[in-house]
């Protein structure tokens, strides 16, 4: 099984956003934060964490060091990750103080 990560947030009454920062280090996040384990359709395990704005900012800052490492040094990834970083900061700028950001680590079948 493989894992991916998605971020979702309600940034206004009529706008929800969902993004997938590929460079975030899933193992580190699971070691640092207490994610809730949820079985998806009885087959896949998801890990869910709802955080306030400040905790989200702390997580964003902690994950920045991975954005331009390894495969992410390739020009194509730099372009994609810069766009995603801008979307993350848009969430930070627009997130109402009483809203939370949902971080979901989800398991998917990779074929291996």
N, C-alpha and C positions, 0 to 999 in steps of 0.2 A: 504494500500500500504506500501511497505517496500523500503528502500533505501540501495544501496551499492555504493562503491567508487572505481574508477580505475584511475591509473596514466599511461599516455603514453608519450613517448618521442622518438625523433629521435637522437640516440647517435652517428651515423655515416652515411655516404652516403647510406649504404646498410643495416643498422640495426635499426629497430624500436623495442622498448620494451613496454610491457604492464604488469603492476602488480596491485594487489589489496590488499593493506594493510588493513586487517580486523579490526585492533585496532584503526584506525583513527576515531576521534570523529566528525561525520558529522555535527551535530548541531552547534558545536563550529566553525567549518570552515565556515559554512554558515553565522554565526553571525559576524565573523571577516572580511571575504573577500566578495567582490561583484561578485558573480557568475552570469553569463548570463543564463536566463531561456530559454529553448528550448523545444518545444513540439516534442516528438518522435512518429511518426505515428499517431498523433492526439489523442493518448491515454495516454501517459506517459510523465511526466515532467522530463527533465534532467537539471542539473545545471552545467555549464561549466566555468572553470577558466583557463586561460593560464598565466603562470608566468615565469619570468626569473630565472636564476640559483640561485641568492641570495635569492629571495623570496621563492623559493622552499626549500632552505636550512633552512630558517627561519620557514617554515611550518613543515618540518621534525623535527626540534628541538622542536617545540611546541607540536607535537603529541607524542613524545617519552614517555612522562609521562604515557600514556595509554597502552603501549605495554605489561606490565606485571601486569595488574590490573584485578580484577574480574575473568571472565572465562578464561582470558589469562594467569592465573597462572598455569593452567593445563599443564603438561609436553608436551603433544602433540602440544598445541598452542604455547608454548615457542619455540619448534623446528621449527614450520612453520613460526612464526613471526621473528625468528632470520635469517632464510633464506631470507624472504622478506626484512628485514632490510639491509642485505648484498646487495640485488638487488637494493634497493633505493640508497645506497652509491655508487654502480657501476654507476648508472645514474648520480649522482653528479660528480663522477670522470671523466666520459666520455662525458658529455654533452658539445658540443661546445658552446662558449660564445654567438653566435648569434642565438642559438636555444631556444625554450621555452618548458616547461613541461605543458602538458594538464592534468588537474584534472577534472574528470567528476563524479558527483554524479548522479546516475541514479535510477529511480523509476522502481520497478518490482512488479509483482503480487505475493504476498505471500500466497494468499488463505484466508487471514483473513481480 
